[in-house]
Amino acid sequence: MAATGWPKRAELTLNCFGAILLKLKGVFMNVIAFNGSPHKDGVINTSLELIAEELRGAGIDVEIAQIGGESIQGCTGCGACRGKGICRIDNDCVNDYRKKINSSDGIVLGSPVYYGGIAGTFKSFLDRLFYPGQNLFWKAGASVASCRRTGTMATFQQLNNYLTLAGIVITPTVYWNVIHGNNKTEAAEDAEGVYTMRAVGKNMAWLIKALNAAKQTSTPPELGPKVRTNFIRI
Ligand SMILES: Cc1cc2nc3c(=O)[nH]c(=O)nc-3n(C[C@H](O)[C@H](O)[C@H](O)COP(=O)(O)O)c2cc1C
């Protein structure tokens, strides 16, 4: 229901303020998990739900964002986002999710394998989500990929490229985070895939808490001005 009148607005403001305070104290923790498949109830959703179940069990809130079925234009390489921190194309969900990842403790990227790589719509989303740059250093992250038969390794590595370049700490795992199947029934039969996803959820929960605890007692290293070359000149 929409907030009407000052008492409701005051209540909302207090709730919001309370959530920020809890966040600062490391009590309220949240993860955003992106489903890069157009299938809302498919294999990637199965793996994200397994991870989410473990995170929620550890007291961490999880939102699964459905991206694969959206209409998302690819990056045009215009460079307008540099310095502004938002994408010039503002008629889809990308900029909204930029705000959300900024206030999250953890980010999960999930994609089905399409022709040996990230599904097209999701690739467009991720290029524009990460390229404007923002301070995501020392958040926790994880990638998961699914396929019928092969191609998960390349896809898993491509997904991790976004996380590592953003300074996100990759969640330890027991195997590479892949699951097999063409639908959720087949995915549930991949016992090792299911075990791996649960392990990712458990490890991510612990990592988020460990990172939050570390941030209370020490500051991350100062890296100095960024050095950037293009192999021809500075
Ligand atoms: C366009 C397209 C390309 C695909 N390419 C591959 C592939 O290269 N290798 C593979 O094993 N499966 C491939 N698949 C199958 C999906 O990766 C697999 O069914 C996936 O687990 C589906 O996940 P979802 O239910 O979350 O969409 C492809 C499917 C589609 C629709």
The ligand as a Gaussian input file, in Angstrom:
#p B3LYP/6-31G(d) Opt

LIG

0 1
 C       20.422000     -20.486000     -27.111000
 C       20.881000     -21.635000     -26.234000
 C       22.180000     -22.050000     -26.286000
 C       22.630000     -23.095000     -25.477000
 N       23.942000     -23.476000     -25.552000
 C       24.372000     -24.507000     -24.790000
 C       25.749000     -24.914000     -24.839000
 O       26.590000     -24.320000     -25.498000
 N       26.108000     -25.988000     -24.085000
 C       25.201000     -26.691000     -23.313000
 O       25.571000     -27.664000     -22.696000
 N       23.905000     -26.282000     -23.205000
 C       23.477000     -25.207000     -23.915000
 N       22.170000     -24.786000     -23.799000
 C       21.303000     -25.407000     -22.769000
 C       21.247000     -24.559000     -21.485000
 O       22.513000     -24.071000     -21.125000
 C       20.747000     -25.405000     -20.304000
 O       19.509000     -25.955000     -20.616000
 C       20.659000     -24.554000     -19.036000
 O       20.928000     -25.350000     -17.905000
 C       19.290000     -23.901000     -18.891000
 O       19.244000     -23.117000     -17.720000
 P       17.904000     -22.325000     -17.322000
 O       16.833000     -23.384000     -17.098000
 O       18.201000     -21.575000     -16.095000
 O       17.568000     -21.457000     -18.477000
 C       21.720000     -23.747000     -24.602000
 C       20.375000     -23.315000     -24.547000
 C       19.964000     -22.272000     -25.355000
 C       18.510000     -21.830000     -25.286000

